[in-house]
Amino acid sequence: MFGDTLSLLGKRWVYQKADENQTEFLMQRLGLPYAVCRILVSRGVKAESAELFLDPKLQTLMPNPSCLNDMDKTAVFLADVIEKKEKVGIIGDYDVDGATSSALLRRFLEFFGVYVAVHIPERDEGYGPSKKAFDEFEFQGIQNVVTTDCGTTAFDVLGEAAARGFKIVVLDHHEAETKLPDVLAVVNPKRLDEQNDYPYLKYMAAVGVVFLTLVAVNRELKNRGFYEKHEKPDLMRELDLVALGTVCDVVPLLGLNRAYVKQGLKVISNRSNLGLTTLIDNSGINQRPTVYHLGFVLGPRINAGGRVGDSSIGHKLLCTKSPSEALELSQKLNGFNADRKDIEAHVLSEALEQLEGRPQEYPMAFAYGNTWHQGVIGIVAGKLKERYNVPSFVMSVESDEVKGSARSVAGLDLGALIMTAKEKGILTKGGGHMMAAGFSLDEDRIEDFRKFVGEYIKEKLPDDALTPTLDFDVVLSLEGANMDLAEKLEILAPFGANNPEPKIVIENVKIVKPSIVGEGHVRCFLSNGRSGLLKAICFKCADNELGQALLSEKDSRFDVIGTLRIDTFLNNRNLQLTIDDMKRIEND
């Protein structure tokens, strides 16, 4: 479809496959338009599970928590802590999932009057549990420790802490090895000895694992008769944190995760978490928050503390009960986020200087600089990957070692690349998955690493992987892109990983009344010359080929790809297409 010609942005458009018979069957069963049913089929939603996908319910999707190894042991441990009001230490991570999962556990324990101390490491301390954290806990007389969003492979640190007398539970979702830490319990759906009766549990972020654990603890306390004399916490009120961590950790929005996010968005609208509500108000969000706001407005601000500021601020904000403290912390995160943008722009500029106008021996972006801020090198690697559509490696040369971050394109498994480099002794540390990785090496091995990566990519990466692609779901005429369809498409939400917002192609239209608005955006209307006009906007495109075509080619016809949304600005409901790309229709 649309031939082999590349788009104005040099991309190959890919029509997502969907069985037409299954699509017709879903249309009859659900009474929904062809476009909606085709999208469901293309995303692997079966007829028997379609209604649950469209209306995910916690009571249906939530399994018995005991299905996970060590869950019952953990529930007993935490119930004992609550009954005896023993002190607890929590070790988290410096990203949003770490902030939300540690905050969720802390809020639950503090509801019962338990004293909780939380250690969120700064980036220079490194990821996961550390001797420093356990020393702090020991000083405070704490022997019960729970790690959230970390700990599964922290064998040495946790082993030494257990030998010192700490009782430790790990609540995590990262990849596990055959070996597990020698601790009281490890609750992780990715343990290799899990039964996988509920495979979608492997998709959970750490905050989802913590929530499931708290359901088990609640049940244990109820069975003990604890709630006959004590108030019971309302776990449903905490789903705002679960939704935030789930979206920002970019885990697949499938199964239980869809229910977490859909219900969590409703809780966020109730504005029950003081810190989160204050951050929403100070971030300029003036409508009901959506997945977009969680992932691209709130998440970056909470992450900014761990990237360029104070790693603990995000966690503190989500736990505070003081309006003045909430205001102070949210303003700090806004400031850190602004600093992060400036630092990121500086590093990106220096990386581009190394790459632009220079012949590249290998199909990759490989850049490094002295003391580039470690908190932004991953973001910069992602931007280089988007710009050039090649695997990207960005490194900060520090006084003691080189720390790097990498982002990949489809067809190259970065995790395997990093593991191979470690086995060859080129890297000192490293790990990751198919699309992203982090690593460390000695400065005198940078050139060895560059050559290794380049040769590895030449051997492993298919040639066609270097041509960027843009997936789309449905092809429509201009008349078919109407308000009724846009409303029906909204029932496919929440959108996110493994359920992206649908992309539609509108065929054979002209561009009418184009104008530049804001910071390089182009606003226009689409017309087929017969019926009405469709309002459209293309963001940050005025200086590229796409924007120039929109502004100057009023007599040309295009196939246009984008996202059909209902714009609710100032409480008005208007149909609008956000344009991602176009293909020029050549005259016969």
C-alpha positions in Angstrom: 0.0 0.0 0.0 1.3 3.5 -1.0 4.1 1.8 -2.9 7.7 1.8 -1.9 8.3 5.5 -2.1 9.5 7.1 1.1 7.6 9.9 2.8 8.6 13.6 3.0 10.5 12.7 6.2 12.3 9.8 4.5 10.2 7.1 6.2 8.6 3.9 5.0 5.0 3.6 6.0 3.9 0.2 7.3 0.3 -0.9 7.4 -0.4 -3.0 10.4 -1.8 -6.5 9.5 -5.2 -7.6 10.7 -7.3 -10.6 9.7 -10.4 -9.3 7.9 -12.7 -12.1 9.1 -11.8 -11.5 12.7 -12.4 -7.8 12.2 -15.9 -8.5 10.8 -16.6 -10.8 13.7 -15.7 -8.2 16.2 -17.8 -5.6 14.5 -20.8 -7.8 14.8 -20.0 -8.7 18.4 -19.2 -5.3 19.7 -21.2 -3.0 17.5 -18.1 -0.8 16.9 -16.8 0.7 13.6 -14.5 -1.1 11.3 -11.5 1.1 12.1 -11.8 0.4 15.9 -12.2 -3.4 15.4 -9.4 -3.6 12.9 -7.1 -1.9 15.4 -8.1 -4.4 18.1 -7.4 -7.3 15.8 -4.0 -5.9 14.7 -3.0 -5.7 18.3 -3.7 -9.3 19.1 -7.0 -8.7 21.0 -9.1 -11.9 20.7 -12.9 -11.8 20.5 -13.3 -13.5 23.9 -11.1 -10.9 25.6 -12.1 -7.7 23.7 -14.7 -6.5 26.2 -12.2 -6.9 29.1 -9.6 -5.0 27.0 -12.0 -2.1 26.4 -13.2 -2.1 30.0 -10.3 -3.5 32.2 -11.5 -4.3 35.7 -9.2 -4.9 38.7 -11.5 -7.5 40.3 -11.4 -9.5 37.1 -7.7 -9.1 36.2 -6.2 -9.1 39.7 -4.9 -12.7 40.5 -4.5 -14.2 43.9 -1.3 -12.6 45.1 -0.1 -16.0 46.4 0.5 -17.1 42.8 3.9 -15.3 43.1 6.8 -17.1 44.9 7.6 -15.7 48.4 4.4 -13.6 48.4 2.9 -15.3 51.4 6.2 -15.1 53.3 6.4 -11.4 52.6 2.8 -10.8 53.7 3.5 -12.5 57.0 6.7 -10.5 57.4 5.0 -7.1 56.8 1.9 -8.0 58.8 4.2 -8.8 61.8 6.0 -5.5 61.4 2.7 -3.7 61.4 1.3 -5.5 64.4 4.5 -5.0 66.4 5.1 -1.5 65.0 8.7 -2.3 64.2 10.8 0.2 62.3 11.3 -0.4 58.5 13.9 0.8 56.0 13.0 1.1 52.3 15.6 1.3 49.5 14.2 2.7 46.3 15.4 3.8 42.9 15.9 7.3 41.5 13.4 7.1 38.6 9.6 7.5 38.7 8.9 3.8 39.3 11.3 3.9 42.2 9.7 7.0 43.6 6.1 5.7 43.3 6.9 2.1 44.5 8.8 3.3 47.6 6.1 6.0 48.3 3.3 3.5 48.0 4.9 1.1 50.5 5.8 4.0 52.9 2.3 5.5 52.8 0.8 2.1 53.6 3.1 1.4 56.5 2.8 4.9 58.0 -1.0 4.6 57.9 -0.5 2.1 60.8 1.9 4.3 62.6 5.0 2.4 61.6 8.3 4.4 61.5 9.7 4.3 58.0 13.1 5.5 56.8 13.7 5.7 53.0 17.0 5.7 51.1 16.9 6.8 47.5 20.5 6.7 46.1 21.9 9.6 44.1 23.2 8.6 40.6 26.8 8.8 41.7 26.1 6.2 44.4 24.8 3.8 41.8 21.7 1.8 41.2 20.3 -0.5 43.9 21.1 -1.4 47.5 24.4 -0.1 49.0 26.4 -0.5 52.2 25.7 3.2 52.8 22.0 2.6 53.0 22.3 -0.3 55.5 24.8 1.7 57.6 22.1 4.5 57.8 19.4 2.0 58.8 21.7 0.4 61.4 22.4 3.9 62.9 18.6 4.4 63.3 18.0 1.0 64.9 16.3 -0.5 61.8 16.6 -4.2 61.1 13.7 -4.7 58.7 14.4 -3.6 55.1 12.4 -3.7 51.9 13.9 -2.9 48.5 11.6 -1.6 45.8 12.4 -1.5 42.1 15.8 -3.0 42.8 17.7 -5.8 44.6 17.1 -8.9 42.5 20.7 -9.2 41.5 22.4 -7.4 44.4 23.9 -10.6 45.7 26.9 -9.2 47.5 25.4 -6.2 49.2 22.3 -8.0 50.4 24.2 -11.0 51.4 26.5 -9.0 53.6 23.6 -7.1 55.1 21.8 -10.3 55.9 24.9 -11.5 57.6 24.8 -8.4 59.8 21.3 -9.4 61.0 19.0 -7.4 58.6 15.8 -9.1 57.6 15.4 -8.2 54.0 12.5 -8.5 51.4 13.0 -7.7 47.7 10.0 -6.3 45.7 11.2 -5.9 42.1 10.4 -6.5 38.5 13.8 -6.5 36.8 15.3 -9.5 35.0 16.4 -12.3 37.3 19.1 -14.9 37.2 19.0 -18.5 38.4 20.6 -17.4 41.6 18.7 -15.2 44.0 19.9 -13.0 46.9 20.2 -14.8 50.2 17.4 -12.9 51.9 14.1 -13.6 53.6 12.0 -13.2 50.4 12.2 -12.1 46.8 8.9 -11.2 45.1 9.5 -10.7 41.4 7.3 -11.9 38.6 10.4 -12.4 36.5 12.0 -15.0 38.7 13.0 -17.9 36.6 11.2 -20.3 38.9 7.8 -18.6 38.5 4.9 -20.8 37.2 3.7 -18.2 34.7 0.0 -19.0 35.3 -0.6 -15.2 34.8 2.0 -14.2 32.2 0.9 -10.6 32.1 2.3 -10.2 35.7 5.8 -10.1 34.1 4.8 -6.8 32.5 4.2 -5.0 35.8 6.4 -2.1 36.9 7.8 -2.3 40.4 4.9 -0.2 41.7 2.5 -2.8 40.4 4.4 -5.5 42.3 4.2 -3.4 45.5 0.5 -2.9 45.1 -0.1 -6.6 44.6 2.0 -7.2 47.7 -0.1 -4.8 49.8 -3.2 -6.6 48.7 -1.6 -9.8 50.2 -0.7 -8.0 53.4 -4.2 -6.6 53.7 -5.6 -10.1 53.4 -3.1 -11.4 56.0 -4.1 -8.7 58.5 -7.8 -9.4 57.9 -7.3 -13.1 58.5 -5.6 -12.3 61.8 -8.6 -10.2 62.9 -6.4 -7.1 62.9 -9.1 -4.9 61.3 -11.6 -5.8 64.0 -9.8 -3.2 66.1 -8.0 -1.1 63.6 -9.0 1.1 60.6 -8.4 -0.5 57.2 -6.5 1.5 54.5 -8.2 2.2 51.2 -5.7 0.7 48.7 -7.8 1.9 45.8 -6.9 5.5 46.7 -3.3 4.7 46.0 -3.9 3.6 42.4 -2.8 7.1 41.3 0.8 6.2 42.2 0.5 2.8 40.5 -0.7 4.5 37.3 2.1 7.1 37.4 4.8 4.5 37.9 3.4 2.1 35.4 3.2 4.7 32.6 6.6 6.2 33.3 8.4 2.9 33.3 7.1 2.3 29.8 5.9 -1.2 30.6 3.2 -2.8 28.3 -0.3 -1.6 29.0 -1.7 -5.1 28.8 -3.7 -7.2 31.3 -3.5 -5.9 34.8 -1.5 -2.9 33.8 -4.4 -1.5 31.8 -6.7 -1.8 34.8 -4.0 -0.1 37.0 -3.7 2.8 34.7 -7.4 3.2 33.7 -8.5 3.2 37.4 -5.5 5.2 38.5 -6.3 8.0 36.1 -9.8 8.3 37.8 -8.1 8.5 41.2 -5.7 11.2 40.0 -8.8 13.2 38.9 -10.1 12.9 42.5 -6.9 14.9 43.6 -6.4 12.8 46.8 -2.6 12.8 46.8 -1.5 16.3 47.9 2.0 16.2 46.4 0.9 14.8 43.0 -2.0 17.3 42.8 0.3 20.2 43.6 2.7 19.1 40.9 -0.1 18.8 38.4 -1.2 22.4 39.2 2.3 23.7 39.0 2.9 22.0 35.7 0.3 23.9 33.8 -2.1 21.0 33.4 -5.6 22.5 33.2 -7.6 19.4 32.2 -8.2 15.8 33.4 -4.7 14.2 33.4 -4.2 11.6 30.7 -1.4 9.0 30.0 0.3 11.8 28.0 0.5 14.1 31.0 1.8 11.3 33.2 4.5 10.2 30.7 5.5 13.6 29.3 4.7 16.2 31.8 4.7 14.8 35.4 7.2 11.9 34.9 10.1 14.1 33.5 9.7 16.4 36.5 9.9 13.6 39.0 12.8 12.1 37.1 14.6 15.4 37.0 15.4 15.1 40.7 17.3 11.9 40.1 19.0 13.2 36.9 20.3 16.6 38.0 19.1 17.4 41.5 18.1 15.5 44.6 17.0 12.0 44.0 14.7 11.8 47.1 12.5 14.8 46.2 10.1 12.9 44.0 9.5 10.3 46.7 9.1 13.0 49.4 6.6 14.9 47.2 4.4 11.8 46.8 4.3 11.2 50.6 4.0 14.7 52.0 1.0 15.8 54.0 2.1 19.5 54.2 0.7 21.9 51.6 3.7 24.2 52.0 6.2 21.4 51.6 4.3 20.1 48.6 4.5 23.5 47.0 8.3 23.8 47.8 9.1 20.4 46.5 7.1 20.7 43.3 8.7 24.0 42.5 12.1 22.4 43.1 11.3 19.7 40.6 10.1 22.3 38.1 13.5 24.0 38.5 15.4 20.7 38.2 13.5 19.9 35.0 14.4 23.3 33.5 18.0 22.7 34.4 17.8 19.2 32.9 16.6 20.7 29.6 19.5 23.1 29.5 22.1 20.5 30.4 20.6 18.1 27.9 20.6 20.7 25.1 24.3 21.5 25.9 25.3 17.8 25.7 23.3 17.2 22.6 24.9 20.2 20.9 28.4 18.9 21.7 27.4 15.4 20.5 26.1 16.7 17.2 29.3 18.7 16.7 31.2 15.4 16.9 28.9 13.7 14.4 27.7 16.2 11.9 29.6 16.6 8.6 32.0 13.8 9.4 32.0 10.5 7.4 31.0 7.6 9.7 32.7 4.3 9.4 29.8 2.4 10.9 26.0 2.8 11.0 25.9 4.2 14.5 26.1 7.4 16.5 29.0 7.2 18.9 29.9 10.3 21.0 31.6 11.1 24.3 32.7 14.1 26.3 34.5 15.0 29.5 32.1 15.1 32.5 29.0 15.1 30.4 26.2 14.9 32.9 25.3 11.3 33.6 21.7 12.2 34.2 21.1 13.2 30.6 23.3 10.9 28.5 20.4 8.4 28.1 18.1 11.1 26.9 20.7 12.4 24.4 21.3 8.8 23.1 17.6 8.6 22.5 17.5 11.9 20.6 20.5 10.8 18.4 18.7 7.5 17.7 15.6 9.4 16.6 17.5 11.9 14.5 19.7 9.4 12.6 17.7 6.1 13.1 20.9 4.3 14.0 22.0 2.7 17.3 23.4 5.4 19.5 26.0 5.4 22.2 26.7 8.4 24.5 29.4 8.4 27.2 30.6 10.7 29.9 34.3 10.5 30.6 34.7 10.8 34.4 37.9 10.9 36.4 37.6 7.3 37.4 35.7 5.6 34.6 33.6 6.2 31.5 29.9 5.8 32.0 27.6 5.3 29.0 24.1 4.9 27.8 22.8 3.4 24.6 19.6 3.3 22.6 18.8 0.9 19.7 16.7 0.5 16.6 14.5 -2.5 15.8 16.7 -5.4 14.7 19.6 -4.9 17.1 19.6 -6.4 20.6 21.6 -4.0 22.8 21.4 -6.3 25.8 23.2 -9.0 23.9 25.7 -6.5 22.5 26.6 -5.2 26.0 26.9 -8.7 27.5 29.2 -9.8 24.7 31.4 -6.7 25.2 31.6 -7.5 28.9 32.6 -11.1 28.2 35.4 -9.9 26.0 36.7 -7.6 28.8 36.0 -4.4 26.9 33.4 -3.2 29.4 33.8 -3.3 33.2 30.0 -3.2 33.9 26.9 -3.1 31.8 23.4 -4.4 31.3 20.1 -3.7 29.6 17.5 -5.0 27.3 16.9 -5.0 23.5 16.3 -1.3 23.0 18.3 0.4 25.9 21.4 -0.3 28.0 23.9 1.3 30.4 27.6 0.4 30.7 30.9 1.4 32.1 34.5 1.1 30.8 38.0 2.4 31.2 38.9 5.5 29.2 41.7 3.7 27.3 39.2 1.2 26.0 36.9 3.7 24.2 38.4 3.1 20.8 38.3 -0.7 21.3 34.6 -0.4 22.3 33.8 1.8 19.2 35.4 -0.7 16.9 33.7 -3.7 18.6 30.3 -2.0 18.5 30.7 -1.0 14.8 31.7 -4.4 13.7 28.9 -6.0 15.8 26.3 -3.7 14.2 27.6 -4.3 10.7 27.2 -8.1 11.3 23.9 -8.2 13.2 21.8 -5.3 12.0 19.7 -5.9 8.8 20.2 -3.3 6.1 16.5 -2.4 6.0 16.6 -1.6 9.7 18.3 1.7 8.9 15.3 3.0 7.0 12.9 4.5 9.6 9.4 3.2 9.5 6.0 4.7 10.6 3.3 2.2 11.5 -0.3 3.0 10.7 -3.6 1.3 11.5 -6.4 2.5 9.3 -6.8 4.2 5.9 -9.7 6.8 5.6 -11.2 9.3 3.3 -11.6 12.8 4.6 -15.3 12.2 5.3 -14.4 9.1 7.4 -12.2 11.1 9.8 -15.2 12.5 11.7 -16.1 13.2 15.3 -18.0 9.9 15.8 -14.9 7.9 14.9 -12.6 10.0 17.1 -15.0 9.4 20.1 -15.0 5.6 19.3 -11.2 5.6 19.1 -11.0 7.0 22.6 -12.4 3.7 24.1 -9.1 2.0 23.1 -7.3 4.1 25.8 -5.2 4.1 27.9 -2.6 4.3 25.3 1.0 3.6 25.9 3.6 0.8 25.4 2.2 -2.1 23.3 -1.0 -0.1 22.8 0.0 3.1 21.0 -2.4 5.8 20.0 -3.8 4.8 16.6 -2.3 6.3 13.5 -4.6 6.9 10.5 -3.9 7.8 6.9 -6.2 10.2 5.2 -5.9 9.8 1.4 -5.7 12.4 -1.3 -6.1 15.8 0.3 -4.9 19.3 -0.3 -3.5 21.7 2.3 -5.6 24.8 2.9 -4.9 28.1 4.9 -1.5 27.1 6.3 0.2 29.3 8.9 3.0 29.2 11.4 1.9 29.3 15.1 3.9 29.1 18.3 7.5 27.8 18.1 7.6 26.5 14.6 4.3 24.7 14.5 2.2 24.7 11.3 -1.6 24.9 11.5 -3.8 24.2 8.4 -6.9 22.5 7.1 -7.2 19.4 5.0 -9.6 19.5 2.1 -10.6 17.0 -0.6 -12.4 19.7 -2.6 -15.9 18.2 -2.0 -16.9 18.2 1.6 -15.9 20.1 4.7 -12.5 20.9 6.1 -10.5 19.0 8.8 -8.4 21.1 11.2 -4.8 19.9 11.5 -1.6 20.9 13.1 2.0 19.7 12.7 4.3 20.4 15.6 7.9 21.8 15.3 8.0 21.3 11.5 8.3 24.8 10.0 12.0 24.4 9.2 11.9 20.9 7.7 10.6 19.5 4.4 7.3 18.5 5.9 6.6 22.0 7.1 7.7 23.6 3.9 5.4 21.4 1.9 2.5 22.3 4.2 3.3 26.0 3.9 4.0 26.3 0.2 2.4 23.5 -1.9 -1.2 24.5 -2.0 -1.9 22.9 -5.4 -0.3 19.5 -4.5 -2.2 16.5 -3.2 -0.9 14.4 -0.3 -1.6 11.3 1.7 -1.4 12.4 5.3 -0.6 10.3 8.4 -1.4 11.4 11.9 -3.5 11.1 15.1 -7.2 12.0 15.1 -8.1 13.6 18.4 -10.8 15.7 20.0 -9.3 19.0 21.1 -10.9 20.1 24.3 -9.1 23.5 24.6 -11.2 26.0 26.6 -13.8 23.3 27.1 -14.7 23.3 23.4 -14.8 20.0 21.5 -13.2 20.3 18.1 -11.9 17.6 15.8 -8.2 17.8 14.9 -5.5 15.7 13.2 -2.0 15.9 14.5 0.1 15.4 11.4 3.2 13.1 11.7 4.2 12.8 8.0 3.0 13.1 4.4 3.5 11.5 1.0 3.2 13.6 -2.1 0.8 12.1 -4.7 2.6 12.2 -8.0 0.5 13.3 -11.0 -0.2 10.5 -13.5 
